[in-house]
Amino acid sequence: MSEAISSTTPQETSEFVAAGSGIETVARECICDEFRFVASAYGFTEADAEELTAGRDW
């Protein structure tokens, strides 16, 4: 992932930010995946990661 970030041009970066995108979105998705994994490991295979992380202020 760092390769993709380091290969972006300043214009691409400003377009990314202007579109309302951010690293937070990627991080949020990764964290949701981790919550899903932990919930599954504890037997909550039907747990909704979005619901598990709903209390977070992203």
C-alpha positions, 0 to 999 in steps of 0.5 A: 500500500505504501507503494501506491501512496508514494507513487501518487502525484500531488494532483492525484492527492488533491483530487483524492482529498477533494473527493472526500476520500481519505486514509481514514476510509481505508483504515476503517475498512481494515479495522472492521475486517479485524472486528469481524475476524475477532467476532468470528473467532469467538463464535459470532460468525454472523456478527455485522462488522458495521454494527460492531464499530457503529459507536466509533466516530470515524 
